[in-house]
Amino acid sequence: MSKHIETICVQGGYVPGNGEPRSVPIIQSTTFKYATSEDMGKLFDLEASGYFYSRLQNPTCDYVAAKICEMEGGAAAMLTSSGQAANFYAVFNIATCGDHVVASSSIYGGTFNLFAVTMKKMGVEFTFVSPDATDEELDAAFRPNTKAMFGETIANPALTVLDIEKFANAAHRHGVPLIVDNTFATPVLCNPFQWGADIVTHSTTKYMDGHASAVGGAIVDSGNFDWMAHADKFPGLCTPDESYHGITYATKFGKAAYITKATAQLMRDFGSTPSPQSAFLLNLGLESLHVRMERHSENALAVANFLKNHPKIAWVRYSGLEGDPYHAQAQKYLPKGSCGVVSFGVKGGRKAAETFMKHLKLGTIATHVADARTCCLHPASSTHRQMNDQELEAAGVSADLVRLSVGLESKEDLIADLTQALEQV
Ligand SMILES: *Cc1c(COP(=O)(O)O)cnc(C)c1O
């Protein structure tokens, strides 16, 4: 029976047997016992599946990973301790020293830093392309050593909407998978696999958790990319792994090859594993994700419409809004809503934005997005405060930009709060 996303959010991943706990159990144990060394040896050789040490795998984390896998319609998935770890593993699992990756330039600042600075030091080079690039411009970014393409469904904080189909086609023309960070959309609003993406990542810290309780990440593999058809590009998957007695992931594990390799090698060696307690909290968030995403989107659209018509607002960006440059793309990829994040400029620039935010009573100032409580950030006076106005423009962050993460409060109350704060400007 193929289930709807609402049912998977509530019941996916964990199916208790007779007399077992109805809620996902928290298996707060680092280690697992075996009767014989031989039994355990088989786990170490990847000859049998099972748990032996929670740095690699833990039942609670696996239940929750299985739910996210089902939500995305994937073949295999794993949790990580953060979204940063998820994006690092997702790329590093197939691109190492001497390799190259093509990425959209419209991505989260932390991911940009990971790619352009830290992974560069590790010998992985990135070419950044505009999310609006033509097919020809995309093709021109690929090199013989390109191993992956990367983009965000709804970019944080630019709020551009990725043309997933265009990016997937470009990646596949060059024999590499498309990795999509689906954090802001979540599988409730967009299913990147449906449009040709091969691997999806998440910062579960955002809407999936939804209550600002636990930092976490996830990687889901569609199982659709044929590694063996491009064996020369992906030796890590298609040739024997000496650290596991010569097994070849792509032939031994089929559609689970990519996730098995990421768990067996990267989790083993880097250890960015989530705690079972955090996975339990994430699951609580997932159980209501479908209800929350609808309301976040509805509230944000109402707020965006209000701001668009306000005389003290210079501009508004929200792909759900008619007239937004990404509205047509949002109708294709995000028919159920454009999430809760809206960005806008207050007339009067930096000073006006600061005054406006100081007077908000419901919207709190926080370096966070995507939780139940409305919050906002003025990058020019916080995350980007070392930059002057010209440098801000160059970074695509104008001095007047306010990023508002619209929560689950009453939209009438939120609009009343914005109204009184704008009166102070
Ligand atoms: C927050 C975020 C990340 C990083 O996730 P953490 O859980 O903070 O490590 C990655 N991608 C996107 C789109 C994000 O919003």
The ligand as an SDF file (V2000), in Angstrom:
LIG
                    3D

 15 15  0  0  0  0  0  0  0  0999 V2000
   20.8290   25.4360    8.8320 C   0  0  0  0  0  0  0  0  0  0  0  0
   21.1130   24.8760    7.5150 C   0  0  0  0  0  0  0  0  0  0  0  0
   22.1810   23.9950    7.3190 C   0  0  0  0  0  0  0  0  0  0  0  0
   23.1370   23.6180    8.4190 C   0  0  0  0  0  0  0  0  0  0  0  0
   22.4540   22.8450    9.3480 O   0  0  0  0  0  0  0  0  0  0  0  0
   22.8840   22.7130   10.9080 P   0  0  0  0  0  0  0  0  0  0  0  0
   21.8720   21.7310   11.4050 O   0  0  0  0  0  0  0  0  0  0  0  0
   22.8050   24.0750   11.5070 O   0  0  0  0  0  0  0  0  0  0  0  0
   24.2690   22.1530   10.9330 O   0  0  0  0  0  0  0  0  0  0  0  0
   22.3640   23.4550    6.0430 C   0  0  0  0  0  0  0  0  0  0  0  0
   21.5550   23.7830    5.0230 N   0  0  0  0  0  0  0  0  0  0  0  0
   20.5140   24.6440    5.1840 C   0  0  0  0  0  0  0  0  0  0  0  0
   19.6440   24.9800    4.0190 C   0  0  0  0  0  0  0  0  0  0  0  0
   20.2570   25.2130    6.4280 C   0  0  0  0  0  0  0  0  0  0  0  0
   19.2390   26.0770    6.5750 O   0  0  0  0  0  0  0  0  0  0  0  0
  1  2  1  0
  2  3  1  0
  2 14  2  0
  3  4  1  0
  3 10  2  0
  4  5  1  0
  5  6  1  0
  6  7  2  0
  6  8  1  0
  6  9  1  0
 10 11  1  0
 11 12  2  0
 12 13  1  0
 12 14  1  0
 14 15  1  0
M  END
$$$$
